[in-house]
Amino acid sequence: MRSCRDITALMSLGLDKKLGLNERLAIGMHVMMCSGCRNFQSQSQFIRKAAQGYAEQLQKRRDGE
Ligand SMILES: [Zn+2]
C-alpha cells in the first residue's frame, strides 16, 4: 500500500507524462479508498484543464494577429 504522499506525487507526474500501468493502478486503487487523494486528483485535473484552456486562448489570440 502506497502512502498518500507517493500517490499525490504520482498524480502530479502523471499530469506531465504518461504513467505506467502499475502506477495508474496504484492511483486507482488508492483513490477508491482515500477521499483526500480523490479530491486532490479532481482538483489537479481541473487546474490542468483550466491552464490548458488559458494557453489555447493565448495561442488563438497570437494566431489572430
Ligand atoms: Zn491518500
N, CA, C, O and the ligand as a Tripos MOL2 file, in Angstrom:
@<TRIPOS>MOLECULE
protein
  261   259    66     0     0
PROTEIN
NO_CHARGES

@<TRIPOS>ATOM
      1 N           0.8470   -1.1970    0.0000 N.3       1 MET1
      2 CA          0.0000    0.0000    0.0000 C.3       1 MET1
      3 C           0.8810    1.2450    0.0000 C.2       1 MET1
      4 O           1.7510    1.4010    0.8580 O.2       1 MET1
      5 N           0.6540    2.1140   -0.9500 N.am      2 ARG2
      6 CA          1.4620    3.3220   -1.0310 C.3       2 ARG2
      7 C           0.8760    4.4170   -0.1580 C.2       2 ARG2
      8 O          -0.3190    4.4280    0.1380 O.2       2 ARG2
      9 N           1.7190    5.3160    0.2390 N.am      3 SER3
     10 CA          1.2610    6.4090    1.0880 C.3       3 SER3
     11 C           0.6060    7.5020    0.2470 C.2       3 SER3
     12 O           0.7860    7.5520   -0.9700 O.2       3 SER3
     13 N          -0.1540    8.3750    0.9060 N.am      4 CYS4
     14 CA         -0.7900    9.4820    0.2100 C.3       4 CYS4
     15 C           0.2600   10.3540   -0.4810 C.2       4 CYS4
     16 O           0.0260   10.8880   -1.5650 O.2       4 CYS4
     17 N           1.4020   10.4860    0.1560 N.am      5 ARG5
     18 CA          2.4590   11.3040   -0.4480 C.3       5 ARG5
     19 C           2.9300   10.7120   -1.7610 C.2       5 ARG5
     20 O           3.1210   11.4260   -2.7450 O.2       5 ARG5
     21 N           3.1160    9.3970   -1.7680 N.am      6 ASP6
     22 CA          3.5240    8.7180   -3.0070 C.3       6 ASP6
     23 C           2.4750    8.9150   -4.0900 C.2       6 ASP6
     24 O           2.7910    9.2050   -5.2440 O.2       6 ASP6
     25 N           1.2280    8.7510   -3.6940 N.am      7 ILE7
     26 CA          0.1420    8.7910   -4.6770 C.3       7 ILE7
     27 C          -0.0070   10.1860   -5.2750 C.2       7 ILE7
     28 O          -0.1520   10.3310   -6.4890 O.2       7 ILE7
     29 N           0.0300   11.2090   -4.4280 N.am      8 THR8
     30 CA         -0.1290   12.5560   -4.9800 C.3       8 THR8
     31 C           1.0750   12.9220   -5.8430 C.2       8 THR8
     32 O           0.9300   13.6370   -6.8340 O.2       8 THR8
     33 N           2.2640   12.4390   -5.4760 N.am      9 ALA9
     34 CA          3.4420   12.6870   -6.3120 C.3       9 ALA9
     35 C           3.2760   12.0250   -7.6730 C.2       9 ALA9
     36 O           3.6140   12.6100   -8.7020 O.2       9 ALA9
     37 N           2.7530   10.8010   -7.6730 N.am     10 LEU10
     38 CA          2.4960   10.0900   -8.9320 C.3      10 LEU10
     39 C           1.4760   10.8550   -9.7790 C.2      10 LEU10
     40 O           1.6320   10.9720  -10.9940 O.2      10 LEU10
     41 N           0.4380   11.3690   -9.1310 N.am     11 MET11
     42 CA         -0.5930   12.1020   -9.8740 C.3      11 MET11
     43 C          -0.0010   13.3420  -10.5400 C.2      11 MET11
     44 O          -0.3050   13.6410  -11.6950 O.2      11 MET11
     45 N           0.8440   14.0560   -9.8040 N.am     12 SER12
     46 CA          1.4610   15.2480  -10.3830 C.3      12 SER12
     47 C           2.3210   14.8650  -11.5770 C.2      12 SER12
     48 O           2.3070   15.5320  -12.6120 O.2      12 SER12
     49 N           3.0630   13.7900  -11.4170 N.am     13 LEU13
     50 CA          3.8790   13.2790  -12.5170 C.3      13 LEU13
     51 C           3.0040   12.9370  -13.7170 C.2      13 LEU13
     52 O           3.3440   13.2420  -14.8610 O.2      13 LEU13
     53 N           1.8790   12.3030  -13.4360 N.am     14 GLY14
     54 CA          1.0000   11.8370  -14.4920 C.3      14 GLY14
     55 C           0.3640   12.9680  -15.2870 C.2      14 GLY14
     56 O          -0.1480   12.7430  -16.3840 O.2      14 GLY14
     57 N           0.3930   14.1820  -14.7440 N.am     15 LEU15
     58 CA         -0.1480   15.3100  -15.4880 C.3      15 LEU15
     59 C           0.7790   15.6790  -16.6390 C.2      15 LEU15
     60 O           0.3350   16.1990  -17.6620 O.2      15 LEU15
     61 N           2.0510   15.4120  -16.4660 N.am     16 ASP16
     62 CA          3.0310   15.8250  -17.4750 C.3      16 ASP16
     63 C           3.5000   14.6910  -18.3520 C.2      16 ASP16
     64 O           3.9120   14.9190  -19.4900 O.2      16 ASP16
     65 N           3.4450   13.4630  -17.8430 N.am     17 LYS17
     66 CA          3.8640   12.3500  -18.6790 C.3      17 LYS17
     67 C           2.9530   11.1690  -18.4400 C.2      17 LYS17
     68 O           2.2180   11.1140  -17.4540 O.2      17 LYS17
     69 N           3.0150   10.2220  -19.3640 N.am     18 LYS18
     70 CA          2.1770    9.0400  -19.2520 C.3      18 LYS18
     71 C           2.7290    8.1130  -18.1910 C.2      18 LYS18
     72 O           3.9250    7.8240  -18.1660 O.2      18 LYS18
     73 N           1.8590    7.6510  -17.3180 N.am     19 LEU19
     74 CA          2.2800    6.7260  -16.2780 C.3      19 LEU19
     75 C           2.1550    5.2980  -16.7730 C.2      19 LEU19
     76 O           1.3790    4.9990  -17.6800 O.2      19 LEU19
     77 N           2.9390    4.4230  -16.1560 N.am     20 GLY20
     78 CA          2.8350    3.0060  -16.4720 C.3      20 GLY20
     79 C           1.5650    2.4140  -15.8910 C.2      20 GLY20
     80 O           0.9020    3.0370  -15.0620 O.2      20 GLY20
     81 N           1.2290    1.2110  -16.3270 N.am     21 LEU21
     82 CA          0.0080    0.5610  -15.8660 C.3      21 LEU21
     83 C           0.0210    0.3710  -14.3530 C.2      21 LEU21
     84 O          -0.9850    0.6010  -13.6820 O.2      21 LEU21
     85 N           1.1620   -0.0490  -13.8250 N.am     22 ASN22
     86 CA          1.2610   -0.2730  -12.3760 C.3      22 ASN22
     87 C           0.9930    1.0040  -11.5940 C.2      22 ASN22
     88 O           0.3110    0.9940  -10.5690 O.2      22 ASN22
     89 N           1.5400    2.0960  -12.0970 N.am     23 GLU23
     90 CA          1.3680    3.3660  -11.4050 C.3      23 GLU23
     91 C          -0.0870    3.8160  -11.4550 C.2      23 GLU23
     92 O          -0.6400    4.2850  -10.4600 O.2      23 GLU23
     93 N          -0.7010    3.6660  -12.6330 N.am     24 ARG24
     94 CA         -2.1040    4.0660  -12.7600 C.3      24 ARG24
     95 C          -3.0020    3.1980  -11.8850 C.2      24 ARG24
     96 O          -3.9670    3.6790  -11.2920 O.2      24 ARG24
     97 N          -2.6680    1.9070  -11.8150 N.am     25 LEU25
     98 CA         -3.4260    1.0060  -10.9500 C.3      25 LEU25
     99 C          -3.2850    1.4080   -9.4900 C.2      25 LEU25
    100 O          -4.2630    1.4120   -8.7420 O.2      25 LEU25
    101 N          -2.0660    1.7450   -9.0900 N.am     26 ALA26
    102 CA         -1.8190    2.1330   -7.7050 C.3      26 ALA26
    103 C          -2.6520    3.3640   -7.3550 C.2      26 ALA26
    104 O          -3.2310    3.4430   -6.2720 O.2      26 ALA26
    105 N          -2.7070    4.3210   -8.2770 N.am     27 ILE27
    106 CA         -3.5150    5.5270   -8.0550 C.3      27 ILE27
    107 C          -4.9930    5.1580   -7.9650 C.2      27 ILE27
    108 O          -5.7000    5.5980   -7.0590 O.2      27 ILE27
    109 N          -5.4450    4.3490   -8.9110 N.am     28 GLY28
    110 CA         -6.8500    3.9770   -8.9550 C.3      28 GLY28
    111 C          -7.2970    3.2660   -7.6850 C.2      28 GLY28
    112 O          -8.3530    3.5670   -7.1290 O.2      28 GLY28
    113 N          -6.4800    2.3210   -7.2340 N.am     29 MET29
    114 CA         -6.8100    1.5850   -6.0090 C.3      29 MET29
    115 C          -6.8330    2.5290   -4.8140 C.2      29 MET29
    116 O          -7.6980    2.4420   -3.9430 O.2      29 MET29
    117 N          -5.8700    3.4230   -4.8000 N.am     30 HIS30
    118 CA         -5.7460    4.3090   -3.6510 C.3      30 HIS30
    119 C          -6.9270    5.2850   -3.5650 C.2      30 HIS30
    120 O          -7.4980    5.4740   -2.4910 O.2      30 HIS30
    121 N          -7.2860    5.8920   -4.6770 N.am     31 VAL31
    122 CA         -8.3650    6.8900   -4.6260 C.3      31 VAL31
    123 C          -9.7250    6.2480   -4.3280 C.2      31 VAL31
    124 O         -10.6470    6.9210   -3.8690 O.2      31 VAL31
    125 N          -9.8420    4.9310   -4.5960 N.am     32 MET32
    126 CA        -11.0870    4.2580   -4.2290 C.3      32 MET32
    127 C         -11.2870    4.2740   -2.7140 C.2      32 MET32
    128 O         -12.4110    4.3080   -2.2140 O.2      32 MET32
    129 N         -10.1560    4.2490   -2.0000 N.am     33 MET33
    130 CA        -10.2350    4.1480   -0.5370 C.3      33 MET33
    131 C          -9.9540    5.4630    0.1650 C.2      33 MET33
    132 O         -10.2800    5.6180    1.3420 O.2      33 MET33
    133 N          -9.3570    6.4060   -0.5370 N.am     34 CYS34
    134 CA         -8.8740    7.6010    0.1350 C.3      34 CYS34
    135 C          -9.5220    8.8400   -0.4840 C.2      34 CYS34
    136 O          -9.2030    9.2160   -1.6130 O.2      34 CYS34
    137 N         -10.4290    9.4700    0.2570 N.am     35 SER35
    138 CA        -11.1530   10.6080   -0.3050 C.3      35 SER35
    139 C         -10.2430   11.8290   -0.4280 C.2      35 SER35
    140 O         -10.4610   12.6790   -1.2910 O.2      35 SER35
    141 N          -9.2320   11.9210    0.4230 N.am     36 GLY36
    142 CA         -8.3030   13.0520    0.3420 C.3      36 GLY36
    143 C          -7.5900   13.0730   -0.9950 C.2      36 GLY36
    144 O          -7.4870   14.1190   -1.6350 O.2      36 GLY36
    145 N          -7.0990   11.9240   -1.4130 N.am     37 CYS37
    146 CA         -6.3830   11.8510   -2.6840 C.3      37 CYS37
    147 C          -7.3390   11.9520   -3.8630 C.2      37 CYS37
    148 O          -6.9740   12.4350   -4.9350 O.2      37 CYS37
    149 N          -8.5740   11.4880   -3.6510 N.am     38 ARG38
    150 CA         -9.5830   11.6440   -4.6990 C.3      38 ARG38
    151 C          -9.8220   13.1380   -4.9640 C.2      38 ARG38
    152 O          -9.8990   13.5720   -6.1140 O.2      38 ARG38
    153 N          -9.9360   13.8970   -3.9010 N.am     39 ASN39
    154 CA        -10.1070   15.3460   -4.0460 C.3      39 ASN39
    155 C          -8.9050   15.9720   -4.7280 C.2      39 ASN39
    156 O          -9.0410   16.8140   -5.6150 O.2      39 ASN39
    157 N          -7.7390   15.5490   -4.3010 N.am     40 PHE40
    158 CA         -6.5270   16.0920   -4.9110 C.3      40 PHE40
    159 C          -6.5170   15.8160   -6.4070 C.2      40 PHE40
    160 O          -6.1470   16.6780   -7.2040 O.2      40 PHE40
    161 N          -6.9250   14.6150   -6.7800 N.am     41 GLN41
    162 CA         -6.9150   14.2310   -8.1850 C.3      41 GLN41
    163 C          -7.8820   15.0950   -8.9910 C.2      41 GLN41
    164 O          -7.5230   15.5970  -10.0560 O.2      41 GLN41
    165 N          -9.1000   15.2710   -8.4950 N.am     42 SER42
    166 CA        -10.0670   16.0390   -9.2900 C.3      42 SER42
    167 C          -9.6540   17.5110   -9.3390 C.2      42 SER42
    168 O          -9.8730   18.1810  -10.3480 O.2      42 SER42
    169 N          -9.0610   18.0160   -8.2590 N.am     43 GLN43
    170 CA         -8.6060   19.3990   -8.2780 C.3      43 GLN43
    171 C          -7.4680   19.6030   -9.2670 C.2      43 GLN43
    172 O          -7.4610   20.5770  -10.0200 O.2      43 GLN43
    173 N          -6.5040   18.6830   -9.2640 N.am     44 SER44
    174 CA         -5.3600   18.8820  -10.1460 C.3      44 SER44
    175 C          -5.7840   18.7380  -11.6000 C.2      44 SER44
    176 O          -5.2230   19.3950  -12.4780 O.2      44 SER44
    177 N          -6.7800   17.8750  -11.8630 N.am     45 GLN45
    178 CA         -7.2610   17.7610  -13.2410 C.3      45 GLN45
    179 C          -8.0070   19.0210  -13.6570 C.2      45 GLN45
    180 O          -7.9070   19.4670  -14.8000 O.2      45 GLN45
    181 N          -8.7560   19.5900  -12.7160 N.am     46 PHE46
    182 CA         -9.4790   20.8270  -13.0130 C.3      46 PHE46
    183 C          -8.5000   21.9600  -13.3230 C.2      46 PHE46
    184 O          -8.6740   22.7160  -14.2800 O.2      46 PHE46
    185 N          -7.4650   22.0530  -12.4850 N.am     47 ILE47
    186 CA         -6.4740   23.1220  -12.6790 C.3      47 ILE47
    187 C          -5.7590   22.9390  -14.0170 C.2      47 ILE47
    188 O          -5.4870   23.9030  -14.7330 O.2      47 ILE47
    189 N          -5.4650   21.6880  -14.3300 N.am     48 ARG48
    190 CA         -4.7820   21.4190  -15.5920 C.3      48 ARG48
    191 C          -5.6600   21.8250  -16.7800 C.2      48 ARG48
    192 O          -5.1810   22.4420  -17.7310 O.2      48 ARG48
    193 N          -6.9320   21.4760  -16.7170 N.am     49 LYS49
    194 CA         -7.8430   21.8330  -17.8060 C.3      49 LYS49
    195 C          -7.9330   23.3540  -17.9500 C.2      49 LYS49
    196 O          -7.9070   23.8950  -19.0550 O.2      49 LYS49
    197 N          -8.0390   24.0220  -16.8020 N.am     50 ALA50
    198 CA         -8.1310   25.4750  -16.8300 C.3      50 ALA50
    199 C          -6.8670   26.0650  -17.4420 C.2      50 ALA50
    200 O          -6.9350   26.9950  -18.2450 O.2      50 ALA50
    201 N          -5.7210   25.5260  -17.0610 N.am     51 ALA51
    202 CA         -4.4530   26.0450  -17.5830 C.3      51 ALA51
    203 C          -4.3440   25.7890  -19.0800 C.2      51 ALA51
    204 O          -3.8320   26.6260  -19.8240 O.2      51 ALA51
    205 N          -4.8240   24.6380  -19.5170 N.am     52 GLN52
    206 CA         -4.7940   24.3120  -20.9470 C.3      52 GLN52
    207 C          -5.6750   25.2680  -21.7310 C.2      52 GLN52
    208 O          -5.2750   25.7710  -22.7810 O.2      52 GLN52
    209 N          -6.8730   25.5180  -21.2210 N.am     53 GLY53
    210 CA         -7.7810   26.4290  -21.8920 C.3      53 GLY53
    211 C          -7.1700   27.8130  -22.0090 C.2      53 GLY53
    212 O          -7.3100   28.4790  -23.0340 O.2      53 GLY53
    213 N          -6.5040   28.2320  -20.9730 N.am     54 TYR54
    214 CA         -5.8670   29.5460  -20.9750 C.3      54 TYR54
    215 C          -4.7650   29.6040  -22.0290 C.2      54 TYR54
    216 O          -4.6460   30.5900  -22.7570 O.2      54 TYR54
    217 N          -3.9640   28.5500  -22.1070 N.am     55 ALA55
    218 CA         -2.8760   28.5020  -23.0900 C.3      55 ALA55
    219 C          -3.4450   28.5370  -24.5080 C.2      55 ALA55
    220 O          -2.8890   29.1750  -25.4020 O.2      55 ALA55
    221 N          -4.5780   27.8270  -24.6950 N.am     56 GLU56
    222 CA         -5.1900   27.8210  -26.0250 C.3      56 GLU56
    223 C          -5.7070   29.2020  -26.4000 C.2      56 GLU56
    224 O          -5.5820   29.6300  -27.5480 O.2      56 GLU56
    225 N          -6.2770   29.8830  -25.4460 N.am     57 GLN57
    226 CA         -6.7550   31.2400  -25.7020 C.3      57 GLN57
    227 C          -5.6080   32.1480  -26.1240 C.2      57 GLN57
    228 O          -5.7220   32.9210  -27.0750 O.2      57 GLN57
    229 N          -4.5120   32.0380  -25.4040 N.am     58 LEU58
    230 CA         -3.3430   32.8560  -25.7370 C.3      58 LEU58
    231 C          -2.8640   32.5460  -27.1470 C.2      58 LEU58
    232 O          -2.5250   33.4430  -27.9180 O.2      58 LEU58
    233 N          -2.8430   31.2690  -27.4630 N.am     59 GLN59
    234 CA         -2.3700   30.8430  -28.7800 C.3      59 GLN59
    235 C          -3.2840   31.3900  -29.8740 C.2      59 GLN59
    236 O          -2.8040   31.8760  -30.8980 O.2      59 GLN59
    237 N          -4.5920   31.3140  -29.6610 N.am     60 LYS60
    238 CA         -5.5460   31.8220  -30.6460 C.3      60 LYS60
    239 C          -5.3510   33.3120  -30.8710 C.2      60 LYS60
    240 O          -5.3640   33.7990  -32.0020 O.2      60 LYS60
    241 N          -5.1720   34.0140  -29.7730 N.am     61 ARG61
    242 CA         -5.0030   35.4560  -29.8670 C.3      61 ARG61
    243 C          -3.7490   35.7720  -30.6880 C.2      61 ARG61
    244 O          -3.7200   36.7010  -31.4950 O.2      61 ARG61
    245 N          -2.7120   34.9550  -30.4460 N.am     62 ARG62
    246 CA         -1.4490   35.1940  -31.1560 C.3      62 ARG62
    247 C          -1.6290   34.9090  -32.6550 C.2      62 ARG62
    248 O          -1.0950   35.6200  -33.5070 O.2      62 ARG62
    249 N          -2.4040   33.8380  -32.9540 N.am     63 ASP63
    250 CA         -2.6120   33.4890  -34.3550 C.3      63 ASP63
    251 C          -3.4360   34.5400  -35.0760 C.2      63 ASP63
    252 O          -3.2720   34.7560  -36.2760 O.2      63 ASP63
    253 N          -4.3160   35.1860  -34.3430 N.am     64 GLY64
    254 CA         -5.2240   36.1600  -34.9620 C.3      64 GLY64
    255 C          -4.5270   37.4220  -35.3890 C.2      64 GLY64
    256 O          -5.0390   38.1530  -36.2380 O.2      64 GLY64
    257 N          -3.3680   37.6980  -34.8230 N.am     65 GLU65
    258 CA         -2.7240   38.9790  -35.1370 C.3      65 GLU65
    259 C          -1.9150   38.9350  -36.4160 C.2      65 GLU65
    260 O          -1.3190   39.9400  -36.8050 O.2      65 GLU65
    261 ZN         -4.4770    9.1020    0.0310 Zn       66 ZN66
@<TRIPOS>BOND
     1     1     2 1
     2     2     3 1
     3     3     4 2
     4     3     5 am
     5     5     6 1
     6     6     7 1
     7     7     8 2
     8     7     9 am
     9     9    10 1
    10    10    11 1
    11    11    12 2
    12    11    13 am
    13    13    14 1
    14    14    15 1
    15    15    16 2
    16    15    17 am
    17    17    18 1
    18    18    19 1
    19    19    20 2
    20    19    21 am
    21    21    22 1
    22    22    23 1
    23    23    24 2
    24    23    25 am
    25    25    26 1
    26    26    27 1
    27    27    28 2
    28    27    29 am
    29    29    30 1
    30    30    31 1
    31    31    32 2
    32    31    33 am
    33    33    34 1
    34    34    35 1
    35    35    36 2
    36    35    37 am
    37    37    38 1
    38    38    39 1
    39    39    40 2
    40    39    41 am
    41    41    42 1
    42    42    43 1
    43    43    44 2
    44    43    45 am
    45    45    46 1
    46    46    47 1
    47    47    48 2
    48    47    49 am
    49    49    50 1
    50    50    51 1
    51    51    52 2
    52    51    53 am
    53    53    54 1
    54    54    55 1
    55    55    56 2
    56    55    57 am
    57    57    58 1
    58    58    59 1
    59    59    60 2
    60    59    61 am
    61    61    62 1
    62    62    63 1
    63    63    64 2
    64    63    65 am
    65    65    66 1
    66    66    67 1
    67    67    68 2
    68    67    69 am
    69    69    70 1
    70    70    71 1
    71    71    72 2
    72    71    73 am
    73    73    74 1
    74    74    75 1
    75    75    76 2
    76    75    77 am
    77    77    78 1
    78    78    79 1
    79    79    80 2
    80    79    81 am
    81    81    82 1
    82    82    83 1
    83    83    84 2
    84    83    85 am
    85    85    86 1
    86    86    87 1
    87    87    88 2
    88    87    89 am
    89    89    90 1
    90    90    91 1
    91    91    92 2
    92    91    93 am
    93    93    94 1
    94    94    95 1
    95    95    96 2
    96    95    97 am
    97    97    98 1
    98    98    99 1
    99    99   100 2
   100    99   101 am
   101   101   102 1
   102   102   103 1
   103   103   104 2
   104   103   105 am
   105   105   106 1
   106   106   107 1
   107   107   108 2
   108   107   109 am
   109   109   110 1
   110   110   111 1
   111   111   112 2
   112   111   113 am
   113   113   114 1
   114   114   115 1
   115   115   116 2
   116   115   117 am
   117   117   118 1
   118   118   119 1
   119   119   120 2
   120   119   121 am
   121   121   122 1
   122   122   123 1
   123   123   124 2
   124   123   125 am
   125   125   126 1
   126   126   127 1
   127   127   128 2
   128   127   129 am
   129   129   130 1
   130   130   131 1
   131   131   132 2
   132   131   133 am
   133   133   134 1
   134   134   135 1
   135   135   136 2
   136   135   137 am
   137   137   138 1
   138   138   139 1
   139   139   140 2
   140   139   141 am
   141   141   142 1
   142   142   143 1
   143   143   144 2
   144   143   145 am
   145   145   146 1
   146   146   147 1
   147   147   148 2
   148   147   149 am
   149   149   150 1
   150   150   151 1
   151   151   152 2
   152   151   153 am
   153   153   154 1
   154   154   155 1
   155   155   156 2
   156   155   157 am
   157   157   158 1
   158   158   159 1
   159   159   160 2
   160   159   161 am
   161   161   162 1
   162   162   163 1
   163   163   164 2
   164   163   165 am
   165   165   166 1
   166   166   167 1
   167   167   168 2
   168   167   169 am
   169   169   170 1
   170   170   171 1
   171   171   172 2
   172   171   173 am
   173   173   174 1
   174   174   175 1
   175   175   176 2
   176   175   177 am
   177   177   178 1
   178   178   179 1
   179   179   180 2
   180   179   181 am
   181   181   182 1
   182   182   183 1
   183   183   184 2
   184   183   185 am
   185   185   186 1
   186   186   187 1
   187   187   188 2
   188   187   189 am
   189   189   190 1
   190   190   191 1
   191   191   192 2
   192   191   193 am
   193   193   194 1
   194   194   195 1
   195   195   196 2
   196   195   197 am
   197   197   198 1
   198   198   199 1
   199   199   200 2
   200   199   201 am
   201   201   202 1
   202   202   203 1
   203   203   204 2
   204   203   205 am
   205   205   206 1
   206   206   207 1
   207   207   208 2
   208   207   209 am
   209   209   210 1
   210   210   211 1
   211   211   212 2
   212   211   213 am
   213   213   214 1
   214   214   215 1
   215   215   216 2
   216   215   217 am
   217   217   218 1
   218   218   219 1
   219   219   220 2
   220   219   221 am
   221   221   222 1
   222   222   223 1
   223   223   224 2
   224   223   225 am
   225   225   226 1
   226   226   227 1
   227   227   228 2
   228   227   229 am
   229   229   230 1
   230   230   231 1
   231   231   232 2
   232   231   233 am
   233   233   234 1
   234   234   235 1
   235   235   236 2
   236   235   237 am
   237   237   238 1
   238   238   239 1
   239   239   240 2
   240   239   241 am
   241   241   242 1
   242   242   243 1
   243   243   244 2
   244   243   245 am
   245   245   246 1
   246   246   247 1
   247   247   248 2
   248   247   249 am
   249   249   250 1
   250   250   251 1
   251   251   252 2
   252   251   253 am
   253   253   254 1
   254   254   255 1
   255   255   256 2
   256   255   257 am
   257   257   258 1
   258   258   259 1
   259   259   260 2
@<TRIPOS>SUBSTRUCTURE
     1 MET1         2 RESIDUE 1 A MET
     2 ARG2         6 RESIDUE 1 A ARG
     3 SER3        10 RESIDUE 1 A SER
     4 CYS4        14 RESIDUE 1 A CYS
     5 ARG5        18 RESIDUE 1 A ARG
     6 ASP6        22 RESIDUE 1 A ASP
     7 ILE7        26 RESIDUE 1 A ILE
     8 THR8        30 RESIDUE 1 A THR
     9 ALA9        34 RESIDUE 1 A ALA
    10 LEU10       38 RESIDUE 1 A LEU
    11 MET11       42 RESIDUE 1 A MET
    12 SER12       46 RESIDUE 1 A SER
    13 LEU13       50 RESIDUE 1 A LEU
    14 GLY14       54 RESIDUE 1 A GLY
    15 LEU15       58 RESIDUE 1 A LEU
    16 ASP16       62 RESIDUE 1 A ASP
    17 LYS17       66 RESIDUE 1 A LYS
    18 LYS18       70 RESIDUE 1 A LYS
    19 LEU19       74 RESIDUE 1 A LEU
    20 GLY20       78 RESIDUE 1 A GLY
    21 LEU21       82 RESIDUE 1 A LEU
    22 ASN22       86 RESIDUE 1 A ASN
    23 GLU23       90 RESIDUE 1 A GLU
    24 ARG24       94 RESIDUE 1 A ARG
    25 LEU25       98 RESIDUE 1 A LEU
    26 ALA26      102 RESIDUE 1 A ALA
    27 ILE27      106 RESIDUE 1 A ILE
    28 GLY28      110 RESIDUE 1 A GLY
    29 MET29      114 RESIDUE 1 A MET
    30 HIS30      118 RESIDUE 1 A HIS
    31 VAL31      122 RESIDUE 1 A VAL
    32 MET32      126 RESIDUE 1 A MET
    33 MET33      130 RESIDUE 1 A MET
    34 CYS34      134 RESIDUE 1 A CYS
    35 SER35      138 RESIDUE 1 A SER
    36 GLY36      142 RESIDUE 1 A GLY
    37 CYS37      146 RESIDUE 1 A CYS
    38 ARG38      150 RESIDUE 1 A ARG
    39 ASN39      154 RESIDUE 1 A ASN
    40 PHE40      158 RESIDUE 1 A PHE
    41 GLN41      162 RESIDUE 1 A GLN
    42 SER42      166 RESIDUE 1 A SER
    43 GLN43      170 RESIDUE 1 A GLN
    44 SER44      174 RESIDUE 1 A SER
    45 GLN45      178 RESIDUE 1 A GLN
    46 PHE46      182 RESIDUE 1 A PHE
    47 ILE47      186 RESIDUE 1 A ILE
    48 ARG48      190 RESIDUE 1 A ARG
    49 LYS49      194 RESIDUE 1 A LYS
    50 ALA50      198 RESIDUE 1 A ALA
    51 ALA51      202 RESIDUE 1 A ALA
    52 GLN52      206 RESIDUE 1 A GLN
    53 GLY53      210 RESIDUE 1 A GLY
    54 TYR54      214 RESIDUE 1 A TYR
    55 ALA55      218 RESIDUE 1 A ALA
    56 GLU56      222 RESIDUE 1 A GLU
    57 GLN57      226 RESIDUE 1 A GLN
    58 LEU58      230 RESIDUE 1 A LEU
    59 GLN59      234 RESIDUE 1 A GLN
    60 LYS60      238 RESIDUE 1 A LYS
    61 ARG61      242 RESIDUE 1 A ARG
    62 ARG62      246 RESIDUE 1 A ARG
    63 ASP63      250 RESIDUE 1 A ASP
    64 GLY64      254 RESIDUE 1 A GLY
    65 GLU65      258 RESIDUE 1 A GLU
    66 ZN66       261 GROUP 0 **** ****
